[in-house]
């Protein structure tokens, strides 16, 4: 699993905008009040907003329909978050 934590007070708004954007292409699951899961063919992208951050986790899916290209997925997720937020964040991805 790869993880990044973005410092922002707009985590929930960004997560909602991102899931609304991706819902036409991917299945989205709600984690109740804690966040969302975006189901990519090769991975699950978990968005966990809090009052002062947005935690992003990329989890490989065993037996997914495509092999996971982690670097590409990190780039896609980061660029979409930046676009939904209207600002550019510093992403420090690390294995969790």
N, C-alpha and C positions, 0 to 999 in steps of 0.2 A: 504494500500500500504506500502511496505517495501522499504527502500532506503539505499544505501551506496555510498559514494564518495571515489574513490581511487585516490591518488595523483600519477600521472604519466604523462610524456610528450609523451607517446606512446598510448594514449587512442584510437585514430582512428585506428591504426594498430591492436591493441588488439581486438577491436570491429569487424573489418573486418575479422580477422582470426577466431574469435569465430563464426560469422555468416556463414562463409564458412564451418566451421566444422559441424555446426548444420543444414545446409540447406538440407542435405539428409534425415533428420529425422523430421524437423519441418518447417512450413511455416515461411518465413522471409519477413518483410516489411521494406522498406526504408522510412525514414522520411526526405528525401531530403538530404540537407547538415548537418542536425542536429543529425542524428543517425539512429538506427535500432530498430525494434521490432521483438522478437522471440516469436512465438505463440506456447506455450506449451498447453497440453490438459486442464490444470487447471488454467493457468495464462499467462500473457504476461510479458516478460522480456524486458525492454526498456533499450537500451544502448545509452548513450548520451555523446560522447567524446568531449572534449574541448582541448585547448592548454596545459593545465596543470593538467587535471583530466579525469577520466571516471566515470560518474554518472550511477549507476545501479538502476533501479526501478523494483520491482516485484509487478504486479497488478493482483489481482484475476479476473478470468473471470466468470461472472455470467452465470450459466447454463453450465459450462464447462463439458467435458465428464468424468472428474475425480475430486474428491475432492482435494483441495489444501493442501498440507503438506508444510507449509511455511519454517519450519526449514530445511527440506530435500532439498527444492528447493534452499534456500540460500546456503547450503553446495555444491550442484551440480554446481550452477552458480559460486561460489567463486573458487572451485577447477578447473573448466574449464578455468576461466580467468587466474588463476595462471599458468596453463599449457600453455596456448596460449602466455602468457607474458614471460615465462621462469623465473619467480621470484614469490615470495610469498608476497602478500599484507596483510595489516591489515584491516579487514573488521569490521566496526562499523555499523551494521544494525540498523535502527530505523524506527518507523512508521512515515509516512509523510501524 
